[in-house]
Amino acid sequence: MRQTSILEVNEFLVLDFVRARGETSRPEIADELGLSASSISRIIRRLIVGGLVTEGSRTSTGGRPRTAIAFNSRAGCVLGVDLGGSTCHGAVADLAGTIVDEVVRPTARDGGPYPTLVGVIDELVAIATMNGLPVAAIAVGAPAIIDADTGVATGGPNVDWHGFPLVAELGRHVNAPLIVQNDVRLAALAHAWRGDGRRCSDFAVLSIGTGIGAAIVVDGRLARGRHNAAGEVGYLVLARDQLGQQADERVDQRAAAALGGFERLAAGPSIAASAAERFAAERFAADGSGRLPEASALTTAGVFAAAAGGDPIALAVIDEVVDHVAMAIVAIGAIADPEIVILEGSVGRALGPFLKRLTERVASQLPAPPRVVASGLGSNATVVGAVAAALQLARTRGAPVELSSAFIVTGGAAPRRTTADVA
């Protein structure tokens, strides 16, 4: 190895150690990394000049006082964006993963998903510039299958992307290292980093909202599949009559990316439509008018609210949804045997009050059923995961070639091998 490479490796190791500790001292760094005091001093001076670490007084507990070496999380920032079917949520985070500011726009506000995505990124860049934070990396989560070789987005019916060159288009627009990933996979990264999947090497995230998808982590590694489409459980067929229905509709490439069998039964729009149909049928039976009642304008949130209030029609709709979700979890459990299944998305989180019933139905079908929980990250999982992925990208891009595949995001927490393969 060349001398310059040794210096690069040692400098990266010192910075990574300081980043993980938050605050440390020269002797602690030397003891941990096995470097001489003179080497540590030279490296620290370089990092201070570069603005990556700071030096100040450290609280003394007796004996000779030592200066503190601290990671400068404000030396730059990363951008994380969650492009959803209904909203686009972006965040600026410092290099410790702390959110500085956020932007939320309706996905269709600027003429479609892609213009909205670009608009949110531009606004985040402006916020970063205003705060004097250079953008170190950008991560975007999209509700689609992202081809790992071409960067083309397919199978994204909720954003109408079927062969859209997303990565290439964004790459021409942004001026920073970029990673684009499926939104549910970023949610899985968030849960491995700061959520319900911490200290767990086998778990699944099942996201149910405008669309349905999953991310499955087995033995600390994300299942990707031959076409980078592992976890697309929205296409699960949960009833026999769906087989013929799907076959009739899949006559071209665009139709092949249409809603799958599970999405037809349990995604948000399907829940609202089912409730509206039941209300309409009840009104017709009552007065023979055949007119749609006010309930025909029901939203998914309205159905869950009605169920919470004891409405029998809403309760019947949600009971069917619970059955369909249970069948999907049974399929995931039988194939992947996760320790925990984390429910994400607006519908997944709304199923929190029904977890007991859902868990019982899953447990009755599996010899080793997983624990089922509603997400503890609220609606922010994909954004948090995007921040983690961007931090990881910035970190590994700063690593020498000899180390670039060996380090993962810490975010102030203990390093986790689980997250290395999620982003």
Secondary structure as UniProt FT lines:
FT   HELIX           3..21
FT   STRAND          23..24
FT   HELIX           26..33
FT   HELIX           37..49
FT   TURN            50..51
FT   STRAND          53..57
FT   STRAND          67..71
FT   HELIX           73..75
FT   STRAND          77..83
FT   STRAND          87..94
FT   TURN            95..96
FT   STRAND          99..106
FT   TURN            107..110
FT   HELIX           113..130
FT   TURN            131..132
FT   STRAND          135..142
FT   STRAND          145..146
FT   TURN            148..150
FT   STRAND          153..154
FT   TURN            157..160
FT   HELIX           166..173
FT   STRAND          178..182
FT   HELIX           183..194
FT   TURN            196..199
FT   STRAND          203..208
FT   STRAND          212..218
FT   TURN            219..220
FT   STRAND          221..222
FT   TURN            226..227
FT   TURN            230..231
FT   HELIX           233..235
FT   HELIX           241..249
FT   HELIX           253..256
FT   HELIX           261..266
FT   HELIX           268..287
FT   HELIX           294..297
FT   HELIX           300..308
FT   TURN            309..310
FT   HELIX           312..336
FT   STRAND          340..344
FT   HELIX           345..350
FT   HELIX           352..354
FT   HELIX           355..363
FT   TURN            364..365
FT   STRAND          371..374
FT   TURN            376..377
FT   HELIX           378..380
FT   HELIX           381..397
FT   TURN            401..406
FT   TURN            411..412
FT   HELIX           417..421
//
